[in-house]
């Protein structure tokens, strides 16, 4: 980390303030060159003129120097808070690069914070995901993770596994010592408890993944049932073409919309029906894929038309996925004379929609479903990497049980060591000196 790096830290576009950040051994000297000042006080906001390499004025800005190691990256860091807009910030960055810094790679400031010991991997991932958070609940969860919530969970599991290994190591190397007679039963109980915690967290994280990525909602129904009209009403503008011609929508249309405290990806699908038209058939296939990939499915039925084979196709999709997906079944056009026999839909408690109320009714129901899906006090694993690491740890714990029961303690400790490596990879690599510290800390073996 000997290079000094620099980058614009604020989003591109017009704004009142832009921030250019510099980190590394030369950060302070570069700041002095731009400000024409001989000294800067650490952690103090200086109002300075900034000059380029030709000594021409770029801007008047606030300059703050964070002396190492009391900065985010643990290196010398200087922030230039200039007037917003891309031109001024780019001119400052260009001058900084000409003074010897290099352009930072994506995520490099956070990487240096990790390598410098300021944060661990759980906090680094929380920072990245917080920027992308698609709900208020996600932002709150990620803020807690930035304060070490997930790290504490990892350390708790690691501590329990180290304790189990310590017992086994003592049994192997100090068999003559007095050890608890019910050790195997106690250790199995402990492993079962750890597995249960892991299963609950993985299940909750997979169920609530939409908190981070954004929940996905698909609108399905036969052609001309009112899917595109519903999408337009929810968005409050004419996004999809609406006509009386069946099959107008031939491909999926995806937009983002805020429902309560969540940013939702809502998908208008092609009408699902049997068709000889090659393009329409592709659209129908994509509609079915949208159901498979969605968290919530809005299934629309036209109350003003008799039940037909196309309605039955939608009904079969509901039956197929009802245990996996949250379905909102809705009868559209109920302000027209009713011709639909909806008896098949009664188990799904269909809601009634009219031209005037459908956006409000659906939005309210979506908000209720989203709130339910977001519920949970369990810690949230925010990435596939974290989920896979926890799953590997669970598999290793399960593999350790049989050798424990038959007294193969070397194999038992090998599997638990693999579990520790897996769970620790979520935050930072494990130091197996911890095992020896734990072993001799728990037992007075130097009698």
HELIX and SHEET records of a PDB file:
HELIX    1   1 UNK A   27  UNK A   35  1                                   9    
HELIX    2   2 UNK A   86  UNK A   98  1                                  13    
HELIX    3   3 UNK A  108  UNK A  115  1                                   8    
HELIX    4   4 UNK A  121  UNK A  132  1                                  12    
HELIX    5   5 UNK A  136  UNK A  146  1                                  11    
HELIX    6   6 UNK A  149  UNK A  173  1                                  25    
HELIX    7   7 UNK A  183  UNK A  207  1                                  25    
HELIX    8   8 UNK A  210  UNK A  213  1                                   4    
HELIX    9   9 UNK A  227  UNK A  235  1                                   9    
HELIX   10  10 UNK A  278  UNK A  293  1                                  16    
HELIX   11  11 UNK A  309  UNK A  321  1                                  13    
HELIX   12  12 UNK A  343  UNK A  348  5                                   6    
HELIX   13  13 UNK A  358  UNK A  374  1                                  17    
HELIX   14  14 UNK A  384  UNK A  405  1                                  22    
HELIX   15  15 UNK A  409  UNK A  424  1                                  16    
HELIX   16  16 UNK A  433  UNK A  442  1                                  10    
SHEET    1   A 6 UNK A  45  UNK A  51  0                                        
SHEET    2   A 6 UNK A  57  UNK A  66 -1                                        
SHEET    3   A 6 UNK A  77  UNK A  83 -1                                        
SHEET    4   A 6 UNK A  17  UNK A  23 -1                                        
SHEET    5   A 6 UNK A   5  UNK A   8 -1                                        
SHEET    6   A 6 UNK A 102  UNK A 103  1                                        
SHEET    1   B 6 UNK A 253  UNK A 259  0                                        
SHEET    2   B 6 UNK A 262  UNK A 268 -1                                        
SHEET    3   B 6 UNK A 216  UNK A 220  1                                        
SHEET    4   B 6 UNK A 296  UNK A 302  1                                        
SHEET    5   B 6 UNK A 326  UNK A 332  1                                        
SHEET    6   B 6 UNK A 351  UNK A 352  1                                        
END                                                                             
